[in-house]
Structures are given as structure tokens and as C-alpha cells.
């Protein structure tokens, strides 16, 4: 049957700003996949948000308000802060209102309020958790909600779900991308690439170290979130080692990224998934990533790239010499078989059916 789905976006920044990181791409991929399979989707997002052109059939509702601070930039034991004129509260209110006439509400924001609502409203709320455990107050709440609603949480990777040891049978949905947005390129002699938010937890300096050792330039794409951090790295290496490319739309990024011979991925924390790795693979670009978090489940060591020893810069350097042996077509094939938007949307729909079924049973038993 045709499902009516309402989706709450991230409260970190408007869609298209780049501030929401991988969540922005995930939302667009999911909306596309769900529409493509014939379902009806409404998205509640911060003012100024734009969905990709191909998602114009999704109804977009705009909310104005004060953004949340990302949990990546707070301490594990920080309290929950809800500002006055809270964007998150506004999105939740609107979501609950529209969801009265829908089948399910999907929450894409890693925050306390929407998870708490699961226990207190008569609407099935399904949470796509986009991070590992970054907050004790949120992890404790997930544990409490999970005890009553074991189907209401989904994760991008097994390793990410392991951050929540109380979840006995995690629902893993992976991620997915609209593949005709990514052009395969067979550029074996191109430059070195790095893509991500420029912030300390992303470990950019390790990739710059590699470029410096090879006397090459490193092309860096992404929002500079921490200007002091960026300046500090720039001053630690010879002038011109970093080629700052800024934040580009998916379409522009994939054209440039596809020309590179390898993507270096150097996070200092457990990434939940690793969207940029899959985007690179979709263009035929092999990846050398630290063996931690989601990337260690995505990269097929020796087939689509290499998994280096975490935080060991020389391990990255060591594997670089073997990149030319990787068949770039294999990189693209892995994405086609594991991470297309329709595969992703189908996994999400299977999960939503469980959430709705459990919700209906609960209501019958009341």
C-alpha cells in the first residue's frame, strides 16, 4: 500500500547549507527512494532548506527558529539545551500535527526531544540514529525507549549500533545514493582527495601529512566548520600543500572527486557510516580509510580500497602505493549492489512496517 511518511530534518542547519553533514545527503537519498517507490513524503525542515530538484514531489514545510548545537561539539555529559524559539521544538510540533494524518513519523535529528516524544504521543515515531553514542543523556533515553519500543531505532552500520550495547538486535539500514548523480571516471593518475567538514574530529592533518610526504597537493572539499583548526593545519605544513576547494553541491563535487586517484578518510572518532566514501566509490575512486566506525564495513580491503591502522599516518602512506592495483569498476559495482537509493529505501520501508505493526498491536492491546 502507499505509505504516508512525515520526516523531521536535522536542527543543525538548513538543508543545502552543508552544516548537517551526511544527514543532508541521507535525507535527500531517502526521500528520492521513497518517492520513486510510490510513497507520499512530507519533510519538515529549517527555513531556507532546499531538497534536490528530483525530490520536488515531496512537500516541504519550513520552520524558523534557533538551531541546536551538534552533539559532536559538546561533552558526553553535557545537559540537553533547548534554546528559546527552538527550531527543534518547532519541527517536532509541526511533525506531530501533520503525522496525525500519516502512517509514520521519521526523525532524523540526533536529539533528546523527538526521542522522548516516542513515549508520550500516540503516533509511531521511527528514529534513524545518525551518530554513535555522543551523549550520555541521549543514550540513556534511547535505552529507556528501546525497552518499550524495540523496533523504533535504526542504525547505518553494525559498528555504530555497537555503541549502544543495550540494543540486542539492532536494525541496520546502511545508506543509499541516487547513482545516476555520480559519473564513473577512470582517472588513475589524478590528485589526492579529502572530503568532509573541516573540524578536529575529522583528522584532516593526517591526510595533509601524506600529501606533504609525497610532495603533492591535497584537494580538500567541505565546509570549514572550525577556522582556527584549518589555520593551524595550514601553518604546520609547507604553503600550498592544501588546495581548499570549499563546499560543493553533490553534482559539482562528484565531477571533481571522480578525477582523483584516491580518497583519504581519516576520522578520529567512530563515523556512523561514511557517506563520502560511498560517493567516491560511486565515481570509481578507491578509498584508504582508518579501520574504525562505518568505513570499516564499507571498504572491501584490497578490492575497493584499503583499511589503514587507525591514527597511523604511515599506514595510510604505505597503502597508497597499492592504489593503482585497484580496479575502479569494482568500486562502482560495490555501490550499485549495496548502496543505491532504491536498496536503501526498501530497507527503510521494511523497518517502518515493523514500527507500524508494533504500534498497532500496542493500541489493540490497550
N, C-alpha and C positions, 0 to 999 in steps of 0.2 A: 504493500500500500504506500501511498505518498505520505511521507512524514513531514510534519511542520516543525521546523527546528529554529530555535532562537539562540543566538550566540553572543556572549559578552566578551568584548575585546579586552586587551591589556590596558590598565590605567596608567602605564608608564609614559606613554606618548601617543600622539595620533598616528593612525595607520598611514605609512608613507614617510614618516619622519626618520625612520631608522632607529629610533630610541628603544623601540620594543624588541630589537634584536630579531632572533629567529622566529619569535612568536608571530611577527607580522607576516612572514612568508608562510608559516604553517596555516594561519587563518585563511589567507588567500588560496592556498592549495586545497584546503579542506572545503571551503565554500565552492570552489570550482568543481571539485569531485562530487559533492553532494548535488549541486545543480545539474551536473552532467548526468547523474543517475536519476534525475526527475523529481528530486525533493524540493520543498519550498524552504528558503532560508532568509531569516532576518538577522541583521548584525547591529548590535548596539556598540557604538564606538565614540571616542573623544571627537569634539568639534574639529573640523578641517581634515578628518580622515578621508582617505580615498581607497576604494578597493581597485584591483586590477580591472582594466576595461572589460575583459571577458566575463566579469562577475556582475555585470550591470543588472541581471535579473534578481539579484539579492537586494532586499530592501534595507537601506542603511538609515539608522536612527542616530542623530548626533546629540551628545551630552556635553555641556560646558561645565567646567569645574577645575578644582585644584588637583594636579597629578599626584600619584603616590610615589614614594621613594622606592627604588628597586631593592629587594632583599639582598641582592649581591653587594650592595653598598652599605649594609647595616651589619651589626654584630649578631651572632647567633642568638644571643639572649636579649636583643632589643625588644622593647614593648611594641605593640601594634599602634601605629599612629594613624588617625583618621582626621585629615585637616578640615577646617571649616569649608563649606561649599565643596565637599568631597566629590570628585569625579567618580570614584569607585562606587560610593553610595548612590549617586545619581544613576549610574549604569545599572546597578542592581535593582533599584526601584523600577526603572523602565523595563528591565528584563522580566521581573516578576509580573508586571502589568500585562505585557504582551504574551507572556508564556501561559497565561490563563486560557488562551485560545489555541495553544500549541501542544505538541506532544511531549517536548522535552526542552530543557534549557541547558546549553553547553557553556560552561565557564572556562575561559582561557586565562583568567588572571590568577597568578600565584599570590593569593592574599587571604586574609582571615575572614572578612565579611561574607563573601559568597559561599565559602565552605561552611561557615556557621549557619547560614540560611537553610542548608540541606536538612538540618534537624528541626527547623522551625516553620517551614512552609509546606503546603500540600501540593507541591509541584516537583516532578522529578528533575534534579539538578545533577548533571554529569560533569565531572571535573577532569580536564586534560591538564595534568601536572607537568609544568614545563621546566622544573628545576629539581636538583637533588635536594636533600634536606638543608635548607639555608636559614631556618628559623625554628627555634625550639617551640614557640607558641603555636606556630602553624603545624609543625609535625605532631604535636600533642593533640591538636584539634582534628587533624586527619585521622589519627588513631581512634579518637572518640567516635567520629562519624563512620569510619570504616567498620567499627564493631556493630553498628546498626544497619549500615548500607554497604555491604561488601563489594557491590558491583559499581559503585559510583565514581571510582577513580581509575584513570587510565594513564599509562606511562609510555614514554617514547622508546625506552630501552630497558633491558633486564638490569643492567648495571645501575641505571638511575633508580629503578624500583628497589634495589638492594639497600639504598639509603634509608628506606622505611622498613626496618626489619619486622615490624608487626604485620605487614601485608603478606599473607601466607601464599595466596595465589594471585600474583599481580597480572593485570590485564595489560598486555604490551601491544601498542598500536603502530609503533615505528613512526614513519612520516612519509610524505609523498610530494611529488612535484609534477607540474604540467610539463611534460618532456618536450613538446614542440616549442617551448620557450628557450630551449638550450640547443645550440648548434654544435655538433661534433666537429672538432678540429684536430688534425693530426700534426700538431706543432711540436716535434720532438726537440727542437733546438731553442725554444723560447726562453724567456726570463723566469726568475723565481717569483712565486706569488705568496701573499699572505692576505687573508680576508677576515675581518671581524671588527667588533667595537674596539677602539684603541683605549684599553683600560688595563690596570695591572693584572687582573685575573686571567687575561688572555695571553700573557707571556710573549709579547711581540719581540722583546730584546733577544730571545733565544734564536728567533728566525733571522734577526739582523746580524747576529754573531756569525751565522752560517754564511750569509751573503758576503760579509766582510772577509772571512777566511778564504773565500773563493775570488775575492776582489771583484764581486759582481754587485749590481743594484738589486734591491728587493722592492718589488711593487707592492704597495700596501693600500688595500681598499677598505673603507669603513668609516663610520662616524668617529671623530676624535672626541671621546667622552671625557677623557682626563688630559687636559692640555699640559699640565706640569709633567705628567708621566711621559707624554710624547716628546717634550722638550728635553727631558733628562736622557732619554734613549738617543735622541739625535746628537746630543753633546758627547755621548760616550763612544761614538764611532766616527770614522772619517766622514767628512762632509760629502753629501751626495750618495751615501750608501742606501738611504731610504728614498724611494720615489713615492711621495704621498699622492695617491690618486683620488682621495675623498670617497664620499658615499655615492654609489651609483644605483639607478634602478636595475631590477633584475635583467632587463633586456640589454642595457648598456654593459653591465658587469659581465654577463656571460660572453659577450663578444670579445672583451679584453682578456678575461680569465682563460678562455679557450686557447689563446695564443701562448700561454705559459707552459713550461715543460713539467712543472710540479707545483703543488700547493703544500706549503709547510703549515702545520697546525700544532700550536704549542701551548694549549691552555694549562693553567696552574691548578685547575680545580676539575671536578668531575662534570664535564658537559653532559647534559641530559641526552642529547642526540648528536648533533653536529651537522646542521643544515648545509653549511658552506662546503663541507666535504662532499656531500651528495651533489651539490650544484657543480662542483669541479669535476667529479666523476662523470656527470651527465654531458659535460663538454669534452670528455675524453682525457681529462687531466689527472694523472696519478697523484696520490696524496702520501706525504710522510707525516704521521701524527704521533704524538705521545700515546703510549698504550695505557690510557685511562679513560674512564667515562664512556659515553656513547660511541666515540670514534673507534674504540677497540672492538666493537661489534659490527661496525660498518666496513672497515678496511679489511680486505682479504689479503693477509700478509704474503707478499711475493707475487700476487695476482693483480691487484688494483692499487698497490702501493705498499708501504711498509709501516710497521708499528715500532717506534723507537722507545728506548728506555726513558720513562718519564723524567723530565728535567735534565736529561743528559744531552747537552748541545752537540757533543762529539758523536753521539749515536745518530743524530739527525744527519750530520755531515757524512758519516760512514755509509748510510743507506742511499745518499744522493748519487753515489757512483753507479748504483744498480738501476736507477730510474729508467735509463734508456732500454732496459730489457723488458719493461712492462708494455704489454700490448694495449694501446689506448682504446681499441674497440671493446676489450674486455671490461674496461671501466664503465663505458656507456651501457653495455649489456647488463651489468650488475644492477644498475639503476632501473633499467626497463623491467627487470624481473622482480625487483624488490621494493622500489620506491616511486612508482608512478602515482599520480593523484587519484586514479580510479582504484588502485590497490589499497591506498590509504583510506579513501572514503568508504570502501567496502568493509575494511576492518572496523572503522568507527561506527558504521551502521550496525554491524553485528553486536558491537558493545552496547550501543544505545538501545537496541532491542532488549538486551538483558536488563538494563536500567529501568526501562518502562515496564517490563514484565514484573520485575520485583516490586516496583511501586504499586502496580495494580493489585498484586496479590496482597500486599500490606493493607491496601484500602479495603479489600474484600474481607480481610480478617479482623477488621476493627469492629 
